[in-house]
Amino acid sequence: MSSSTELTEKKVFLLKSLDGVIFEVEESVAVQLEVIRELIEGDCARPFISLYNVTSEILALVIEYCKHHAETCSGGTSATIADEDLKTFDNEFMNVDENILLELCSAADYLDIKSLFELTCRTLASLIKDRTIIEVRKMFNVENDFSVVEEKAVRKEFAWAFK
Amino acid sequence: MGDDGFFNLPSDIILNIFSRLPAPTILNCKLVRKKWLSLISTPEFVNLHLSRSSQGLVVFQQESMRAQEDCRILEFEDDLDHNDLHYVPVIKFELSELLGIGRGATVQVGSINGLVCLRTFCHEYDALYVCYPITREYIAMPVLDWLVEFPSQVLYGFGLSRISGQYKVVRIFHECVLDPTTGALSSIPKSECHVYTLGTGSWRGIGGVPFAYNCRSVGQFFNGNLHWVIEDLEGSELISCFDVEKETFQPFSSPFPGERHSRTLHSLGVVA
């Protein structure tokens, strides 16, 4: 079988986004998508894997994330440096607008990438944290569906705690 | 995802995000949109938030010039970047405003799963309530004619029954008579125990209590039981164990019986 001098052939997989764009990814990236792990391990990932819930824009970002994480973890660097590096990368990676963040969060949930799901949930929470009601509505572009009377009733119920 | 991105997320993802928010933001989120209000009111949210939130510290503050007392609950956050332990005030409220009563001293009777049982008392009243700071809900227990004068005693405990999952506040009352010469406890002509199960709205008598309770500590809850330091009439120390599910008392002897002459059991605590 393969000797250490021989170049090992890297397995690649094809992922097809909702809008039909096909991405070529290495196995180390593909296995991070828990949702398709079984397909890969069962050798059922040919010719390509269709990911119906993810657009090409978001899938490209997800692949970038997984690629960086795969490379950092397999590189020869010490665990501390790798951790630092991933932290810096994650921070920069989260520097996108709210709508992309929501889509990334949803995609991470669908593709079952735990670390990305955790990261996006945490980032979304930190965006909402300490915001006023109006700021939160504005950030996510949502309409107030409470009537004046209904809003008053909720405020009244919790009036003792609105200090 | 369009203009309404957040609201197209599945409920479990929204709950996951909300469960990471501090209490004041959660209160704001209730008023952003009706769907959020209903999500935050679900038991799923409460459980998820509890599983994630750290333990907090309850601080009572009395302003000497004004007849009011504040209750603050602090949550400590791990700051990974600075290795500092810093706290965030989760909630502050005026107790007198909450209960509509005058000045009293407030102590915490107990806290389980984010519920905090508080007692405010003075020479005029003795009030108990359970509040849930995260969703800003509270229950005031009916105040009965229960003013207790020295040397009689009253003790409380707050527990969770193991099987039925009910939260219960336990009140133990002793009418005590002291020996006029020595000042030591000579008899207990009357003792009673009442239980308030959350959700029932009333206190329920469960009969007498077979021991003399020492009012030095509030009941410590762990493992489905409430514990108090007690003495029998011969002066032997015991630890009372009240099964919150069965509502029965099963005392066990002091863990250090040989040291009775030099040391007395003072109070109990729980290692969490």
Interface residues (C-beta under 8 A of the other chain):
Chain A: E98 N99 L102 E103 C105 S106 D109 C121 R122 L124 A125 I128 K129 D130 R131 T132 I133 V136 R137 F140 N141 V142 E143 N144 D145 F146 E150 E151 V154 R155 F158 W160 A161 F162 K163
Chain B: M1 D3 D4 G5 F6 F7 N8 L9 P10 I13 N16 I17 F18 R20 L21 P22 P24 T25 L27 N28 C29 K30 L31 V32 R33 K34 L37 I91 K92 F93 E94 E97 L98 P133 R136 E137 Y138
